């Protein structure tokens, strides 16, 4: 399969960018965002890596950026090529602000962005079915654990995901499509930049893998909490869920921060045990996890 350069080289956030395409079917292609340290030519070096945004290094050296090239890949119909290129360019324009928020504590418009995101989703967010909830660093922020944020992450049902893709079509920085992770697995999701390029934020939404959880949300209902902040109710992954994610990712700093809060408010050991089983943790790992809260 031949690789076609759709755009580039382009600049943004201290990186040198390219957009490539590999045709994988008669009317479908694998589109990849590439990013390398742009050095002085890109007003760099970059202030931080793209790992917190889910980018990864390819298993083999990239023809554009070598072994240290950052990748983000999507499977998209060829008819959407123009939309992918527009999203790629918006990503470049917003990247400097996103990196400053993550690495230099630049203002992250947390409440403002959440309010704008949940405006059209208010009826869903407060319904008993819980078809949408917040995860990741934004969830920690709602629980009162302040950490530098890279984005606001939502888990939604497929109908809501489709609706958001239509609503935010002009704000997309990634296509709403199957997207690939470092280990080759796929999720269906999209990203938009909400607000001006100098003061907005990334919103990520994804349709979950429902294995072992609710068919509506990918988590058992008891693993989703309602947090009240500034008089508003927000559906959010419980601290136990966020702790297990940090534990399995071997993110020691994040794990310590969440464990401290869980000890203060009281961890639900039964929920932790259930989540550990669903995640397939080995018995000794599950025991080590639970011992943190004895």
N, C-alpha and C positions, 0 to 999 in steps of 0.2 A: 504494500500500500504506500502510495506517495503522499508526502506531507506538503500542503499548500500554505503559503504565508498569506493570510487575509489582511493583516495590518501590521505595521511596524517597520523599522524600530520606532517606538514612541516613548515618551517620558512621563513620569509621574511618581511623586513620593520618594525621590531619590533612586528609583529603579528605572531600568531600561526594559520596555515591554514589547512583546509580540503577541499576535493572535494567529493561531494556526488551525488548519482543518485537515482531517483525514477522513475521506469518504468511506463509510463502513457499510452502507446499504445504498440501493439505487436513489433514494431520496432522503438520506440521513447521513450526518457526519458527526465525528467526534471533534468538538472544538476545544482548544486548550489555551488558557491564558498562561503566558510565560513571563517571568520577571527575573532579572539579574541585577546585581549591584551596578548602578549606572555610573558610579564615581563622579568625578568633577563634571563630566558631560551632562549629568542629570541633576546637578546641584546636590550631589551626594557626598559621602555615602549615606545610605538610608539610616534612619535612627533606630530601626528595629527590624526583626525578621517578619515574614508573613505567616509564620506557623500559627499564631493565635487566630488567624483568619481561615485556617483550614487548608492552606497551601502546603505542598509537600515536594520533596526532591524526587526526581524520577529514578527508577531502579537502574536504568542505564543512562550514560551521559546524553544530555539533550543536544540535538544538532544546532539549536539556537544558543543555548546558554551553558552547555557543559553539565558536569555532575552537580553543580550547586544551583542550577536553575530551579526556581519555584514554579510549580504547576498547579493549575486548577482546571479540571476537565469536565465537559458536559456532552451528553448525546442529544443532538437537536436536529429537527427536520431542516433540510437545506432551504426550504421556503422562509425560514426564520433567520437566515444569515445576516440580513441587514439589522434585525433587532439585536442579534448577538453582538454585532460590531458596535452598535450604539451603547449597549450595556457595558461592554469592555471599555469604551472611552469614558463613560461616566465613572467607572471604577477607578481609572487612572486619575481623573480630576479630583475624586474624593479621597484618594489614598493618603495624601499628606496629612489631612485632618484626622483620619482614622488612626494613623500611626502615632500622631501627637497625643491623641486621647489615650492610647494604650501605653505609650512609653514615656510621655512627658506630662502626664496628668492634666492635659488640656481639658477644658470644660466638656463634659459629656452630657448632652441635654436629655437626661434620663426621664424625668417626669413628663416633660413636654413631648418627647417622642412616644412614650408609652400611651399618653393621652391621645395622640394623633393616631397611633396604631389601633388602639382599642375603641376609638370612636365608632367606626362601622361594625365593630365586633362586640359591642357592649352586650347585646342580647345573648350572643353565644357565650361570652365570658362569664356571665352571671347565671346561666342556665344550669339545671341539675346535671346535664349530660357531660359537662366539662369537655367540649370538643376543641378547646384551645387552652394552652397554659404556657407559662414562661419558664425557661430553663437557663442553664449556664450562669455567667457572671451577673446578668441582669436579675436572675432569680436570687442570687446571693444578696444583691443590692436591696431587693424587696424584703429579704429577711433581716436586713440591717447589717450585713457583712460587706463593708465597703472595700472594693478591689478595683484596680484599673480595668475598665471594660473595653472590649473590642467591638461589641455589637449587642443588640437585643435579639435573643433567640426565642422563637416560638415553635411549639409543636402543635400541629393542627390536623384536622381531618381533610380528606381530599377535596370535598366540596369547598371548604373554606380556603384551602390552598389555591384552588383554581380562581376563586373570587379575588383573592389578594393579587394574584398575577395579573388579572384584568384591571383591578383598581390602580395598581402601581406600575402599569406597563411603561409609562414615561419616566419612571424613577428607577427602573431596574439597573443594577450594576452586575448582576449575573442573570442568565436566562432561567426561567422556571422550567426545570428539566431534570432527568436523571443525572446525578453528578457523582463523581468517583472519588473515593478516599484513597489514602496511601496504601491500604492493604488490598485495594481493588474492588471493595464492596461499593454498592451504590445506594443512594437515597434519592428521593424526589424532593426538590426544594427550590427556593429562589431567594434572591437578596435584592433589597432596594435601599437607596440612600434617601432618607427622609429629612428634608430641610435643605438649606443652602450648602454649597460645597465647603464653606469655611466654618459652618456651625451646625451641621446636621449629624446624623448617626446612621449606622448600618442596621437594618432590620433583616433578620434571616428567618425564614419559615420553612418547615420541613414536614413531610408526611412520615410518621414513624414506622418502624418495623414493629408490628403488633404481636410478634411471637412472645408468648408468656405473659401478655398483658391485655388490657382492655382493647377491644376492637375499635373503640372510638378514639382512644388517646395514646395507646401504647404503654400506658401505666395503669395498674389497678387503681380504682377510684380513691382508695384510702391513701395513695401516694401523692395525691394532689391536694394542696392546702389553699385556703383563701387568706390572703394577707391584706390588712387594711393599712393604707398609707395615704396621708393627706385627705382623709375622708373618702377615699375610693377603695373598692375591692378589686384585688387582682388574683387570678388563678395562677398558682405557681407550684413547681415541683417542691416537694417537701425536703427538708434538710437531710433526711436519711437518704433520699435518692441522690442528692448532690454529693453527699459524703461518699457513697459507694462509687460514684463516678470518679471522684478524686482518688479514692483508695485503689481502684483498679488501674487508673492511669499513672499511678506512682507519682502523683503531684503532691509532694510533701508539704509545701507551703499552703496550698489550698486545703489539703486534708487537715492540717493543724487548725486553720482558721474555722473550718466548719465543725470540727470536733469540739473546740472550745465553746462554740455557741450551743451545740447539742448537749454538752454536759450542763450548761447553764439552764437550759429550758427542759431537759430531760429527753433522752433518746427513746424512741419506740423500738425496743429490742425485737419484738415480734415482727415488725415491719422490716427491720434490717435483716433478720433471718430469712424472711420470705423473698426479699429482693436479692439476697446473696444466692439463694437457691435458683431463682429465675435467671440470674446472671451466670450460673454454672460454676460458682467458685468452689474450689477444692475444699473439703472439710477443714483442713488445717488453716487455710486462708480465711474461711468464714469464722473460725474460732478466734483467730488473731484479730479480726475486725471487731468482733463482739467484745473481746477483752478490753478494748479501749474505753468501754463504757460500764465496766464493772464497778 
